[in-house]
Amino acid sequence: MARLWLVILLAGLLLPQLARAASDWEELLRAGSRLMEAGRLDEAEAVLGRALKAVGGGELALRRKALTLNDLGILAARAGRLEEAYARLDEARKILEALGAGARSRLVAVLVNLGEVLRRLGRLEEAEARLVRALELGERSGADHPGTQQARLALALVLERRGEAERASELAATAVQALTRTLGAVHPRTLDARRTLARLLRSQGREEEAIAVLREAVLADDLPAEPAVPLLADLAHLLRRSGALEEAVEVLRRARRLQVAAAGADHPRSRRLANDLGVLLKERGALAEARRLLEEAVGAPDHPERPLYLANLAAVLAALGEYEAAGARLDAALELLQADSEPDPLLLARVRNDRAVVLFALGSWQEALAESDAALAAAERALGAADPALLPYLGTRRALLEALDQGEQVRAVDRRMAALRERLVDRVAPAAGP
């Protein structure tokens, strides 16, 4: 009897400590997840490291350890440390497989994350094996279960990489239908699945189908900003490519309204949308509104995409005939790019070419020619000497040489442009029939 009372007494002393340990672990895991979503990866890693030490003991502790390892694996993958991510997730997988059927739903999630990491590592056969297993386990919980659809979508991306594009799009379409039934048309997971399906269709050249998939989502009035904003941006891009410029502008306006309402006009994505909308409006000829939006986009001095935004604003100013102002924006863009240890080579080429055009318009022809030579050299380094994308750079050089009455050099440029145009025709021409 005394021994029984001792056990009861010890249990009474230990249970509050165990409860506190569980509460500490849950708080740490939630805090780590919040920090990770906010992009504060170093802080998240420190917090999740503490959570790993707070899992306690027994079988429940093994579940907690697996969940913590899963989050640490996701964090490592986001930080680009893929081998570490694989090791964390594989350890979580082994724990959950040892725990058996009771841990099935957690195991499915870990296998999906593991498959994603393996895909990014290029280990496609292993990725497919993990994701097929995740799909099989998920279907035991129900064919429409959201976890099953995440496995299906991840498998679709692996199959695309393996050259099975049609089967990949079929899997993604099934996932979209199931998520629409279980979670609704505007749930973030459903919208993400639509983006994946549209991307797969676009990669097969089925752009009209991709547009239809995305259009279905935007019919709802109550779209959440995340991930509806990137979905709307995808749709606007496809509409622009298809020539539906007016609809593209309206879709992008809606995306920007949602984004600004959710995060404010100074958010990096809000600035990006202001830039993209400004570019579309320039194409439409709405130069005044395009200028206002692009000036808003360049407002943040430390934004990494500021050189691009400055170049786009300069293009609008040049179209308005404000060449001095356009030149000042291009000078600022060039200064930022030259200060960057790894500037975007094509953006650098474009900025230099645009500067040549502006200098030409201002009458500085010799300086413009030197800048055009620098732009062409930068483009050739990025693209090679035989890419038809060099044509705009050669066109600028030709116009300058002609203005300077350099007839022989003009003819040399004409011959090169003709050869590149032939390559362009060969690239887009259908194969000859038998």
N, C-alpha and C positions, 0 to 999 in steps of 0.2 A: 504493500500500500504506500509505504514511504517512497519507493522508487517511482510509482505511478504519479504521486504528487510532485516529485522532482521533475519528471518529464513535463507535466502540465505547467509547472512553474517556469521551466526553461522555455517552453513554447510561448508562454505569456510574455516573457522578456524578449524573445527573438522576433516574434511576429511584427511588433511595431518597427524594429530595425529593418526587417525584410521589406515591409511596406514603404519605409522611407527610401530604401535602396531602389525599389521599383520606381517610386515617384521621381527620384533624382535621375535615373536612367531615362525615363520618358521625357522629362524636361530637357535634358541635355540633347536627346535625339531630335526633339522638336526644334530646339534652338539652333542646332547644327543645320537642320533642313532649311530653316528660315534664312540663315546666313548664306547658305549655298544658293538659294533662289535669288538672293539679293546680289550675288556675284562676289561676295566677300569670302573667297575660298580659303585663304590662310586662317582666318578666324574660325570658319566652319570646321576646318580640319582639326584645329586645336580642341574645339568643343566636342567633336565626334571622338577624338582620341580619349577624352575624359569619359565619354559615354561607354567606350569599350572597356574601360577599367571599372565601370560601375554596374556591370551586368549581373553581379551576384553569383549564386551557385545553383546547381541542379539543372533539370531539363529545361526549365523556363529560361535559365540563364543562357543556355545554348541557343534558344530562339532569339533572345535579345542580341547575342553576339552575332548571329547570322544577319539580323536586320541592320546592325551597326556596320558590319563589314560591307553589306550591300551599299549603304549610303557612302561609305569611304571609297568604295569602288567607283560609284557614280562621280564623286568629287574628283578622284584621280583622272577619270576619263575626261571630265570637263577641263581639267588643267593640262590635258594632253599627255599625261603619264600613263600610256595605255598598257604597258607591261605590268605596272603596279596595279592598275585597275583590274586587269585579268586575274592577278594573284589574289586580290581581295575577294573578288566575286566568286572565283573557283573555290576558295575556302568556305565561303558562305554556302555555295551549292553542296559541298560535301557534308556540311553540318545538317542542312535541311533534308538531304536524301537519307541520312542516317536516322532522322527523326520520324520518317515514314509518312503515311497518308495524312496525318493531322497537320502537316506543314505544306501540303500540296500547293495551295494558292500562293504562299510565299515563295516556294520553289519555282513556280512558273515565272514570277516577276524577276527572280534572280537569273534564271536561264535566259529570259529575254534580254536583260542587261548584258549578260555574258556574251550572247550572240551578237549584240550591237558592237561590243568591244572587239570581238574576233573579226567582225566584218571590217572594222576600221583598221585592224592590223593586217588585213589582207588574207587572213586564214579562213577562206570562204567555206571549205569543206567542213571544218570543225564548227563554224558558225551555223551552217545549215543543220548539222546533226543536233546541236543544242536547241535550235529553234523548232525543229520537227518534234523533238521530245517535249518542249514547252507546249506546243500546240496539242499534242496527244494528251498531256496531263490536263491542259485547260479544258479540252472538250469533255473530260469526265465531270467537270463542274458545270457544264452546259455549253452548247455550241455558241450561244449568244453572249456568254460572259465577257465583260470588258477585258479581263486579263487574257482571254483566248484571242481577242482581236488584236491586242498589242503584239502577241506572238505572231499572229498572221501577218501583220504589217511589217514587223522586223524581218520575217522570212521573205516577204516580197522584195525588200531591198537587197537581200543577199542574192536572191534568184536573178534580179536585174543585173547585178554585178557578174553573175555567172552566165549571162547571155540569154536567160529565159524571160525576156521582157513580157511576153504575152501572158504567161502563167503568173508572173508577178502582178500584173495589173488585175488579173482575175481574182487573186487573193485579196488585193487591196479593195476591190469593189465589194467583195463579200464582207470584209470588215466594216466598210462604210455603212452597208445595209444593216448589219447587226447592231452597230453602235447607234444608229439612228433609231432602231426599235427599242433598245434598252435605255439609252441615255438621253435621246432627243436630238433634234437636228442642229441645235445651237450649242450643245455641250462642247467644251474645249477639246475633248478627246475625238469627238466626231469631226470637228472642224480640222483638227490636225490630220486625221485620216483622209479627209477630202484633199488636203494639200498634197499628201503623199500620193494618192491616186492620180491627181492631176499631173504631178511631176512625172510619174511613170508613163502616163499617156503621152505627155509632151515629148519624152525621150524617144518614143516610137513614131513621132511625127503626127500624132493624132491630136492636133491642137484644138480643133473644133469640139472634140469630145471632152478635152481638158477644160475648155471654157464652160461647157455645159455643166460639168461636175461642180465647178466653183460657183457658177451662177445660181445653182439650186440653193446653196448656202446663203447667199446674200438676199434672198427673198424675204427672210425673217426680219422683223423690225427690232428685235431685242438682242442683237448680236453683242456678245461680250468683246471687250477690246482685245483680250488675249485669248485665243490666237486669231481672232477675226481680222485684225489689222494686217498681219502678214498675208493672210489668205486674200484679202481685198487687193493688196499690193501685187500679189501673184496674178490675180485676175486682170488688173489694169495693165500689167506688162504684156499678157497674152493678147488682150484686146488691142493694144497699141500695135503689136506685131501683125495682127490680122487686119489692120487698117481702120478699126472702129475707134477712132480717136475721141470722138465726143463722149461715147460711153466710158472709155478709159478715164477721161477727166472726171466724170461724175463719180465713178467708183473710187478713184483716188481721193476726191473731196470727202467722200464718206469715211474712208479710212483715216484721213487726217482729223476729221471731227471727232471720231471715236478716240483716237490717240491723244489728242489735246485734252479732251474731257477727262481721260483716265490719268494722264501723267503731266499735263501742262505743256506749254509751247516750247519750253527750254529743254525738254527731254531729247536725248540724241535721236530717238526714232521720230519724234515730231519734226525735228530739223531735217532728217532724211526725207520725210514725206513732203515737207515744204519744198525741198530741192526737186524731188521727182515730179511734183505737181507743176512747179515752175517750168521745168523742161517741157512737159506736155503742153502747157499753155503757150510757150514760145512757138512750138510746132503749129499750134492753132492760130498764131498771130496775135494772141492777147498779151502784148508785150508789157503793158503797164502792170497788170496783175502778176505776170511772171517775174517782173523786176521786184515787186514788193515781197513776194514769197522767197525769192532767192536771197534778197537782203536779210530776210529773217533767218534763213538757213545759215548764212555765214556769220551770224551774230556771236557765236561762241569762239573766242580766239584760240582755245586749246583743243578744239574738236578734231579728231584724226582725219576726218573727211573734208576738212575745210579747203584744202587745195582744189578738190573737185568742185565744191560749191562755188568757190571764187571763179573757176574757169567757166562754169555754167552762167554765173552772173555776168561775167565779161562778154559772153556770147550775146546775151540779151542787150547789154549796153551798146555793143557794136552794131547790132541790128537796129537800135534806136539812133545810130549815128554819133554816139557819144564815145569817140575813139580814145580820147585822153583818159576818161574814166575807166574804159575797158582795159587800156594798157596798164593802169595802176593796179587793177585787180589781178591781171596776169603776172605782173612783177611780183606781187605779194604771194601768189600761188607758186611761182618758180622759186622764190626764196625759201618757202616752206619745204618744197620738194628737195631742193639742194641741201637743206639742213638735215634731211632724213637720211639715216644710214642705209635704208633699203627702200627707196621711193618706188612707187608703181611705175615701171618703165614706159608703159603705154600712156599713162596720164602725163608723164614728163614730156613725151614726144608730142602729145596733143597740145599741151600748154605752150611749148616752144613754137609749134606750127601756128597756133592762134596768135601768138605774139608777132610772128612774121607777117601775118595778114594785117594786124592792126598797124604795125610799123609801115607797111606798104601804103595803107590808107592815109597815114599821117605824112607820107612823102619821104620817109627815110628808107629809100630803096636798097642801098648797099647794106645797111644794118639788117634790113628785113631778109636779104638774101643769105647773110651769114646765119641768121637765126633759123631760116628755112633749112639750110645745110645741117645745122645741129639737130633740128627736129627729125629730118630724114635719117640721119645717122642713128639717133636714139630709137626710131621705129624699126630700123633694120636690125639693130641689136636685139630687140624684143621679138621680132617676127621672122627674121631671116630676109634675104635679099629677093626672094621670089614669091612673096605673099601678096595677093591682090589687095590686101588691106593697106598696102603702101600707096595706093592710087591717090588718095587725098593729099598726101605729103608731096608726091610728085606733081600734082596739079598746082599746088602753091608755088613750088619751085619753077614750074613752067611759066606761070603768069609773071613772076618776077624777072626771069630771064628774058621773056618777050618784052617787058617794059624797058629793060636795059639794052635791048637790041642785040641780044646774044643769039643770033640765028642758028649757028651750028650746034650750040648747047641745047637750044630748044628742040631741034630735030632729034638729038640724041635722047632727050627726055620723052619725046613723042614715040620713038621706037620702043623704049622700055615700057611705056604705058600701054602700048598696043599689045606687047607680049604678055603683060599682066592681065589685060582684059581677056585675052585668049584663054589663059589659065582659069579665069573666073568662069567663062562659058563652059569649059571642060568640066569644071567642078560641079556645076548645077545641071548640066545636060543629062537627060536620061540615057541609060545604056542602050546601045543599038540592039534591035531584035534580030532573030535568026534569019 
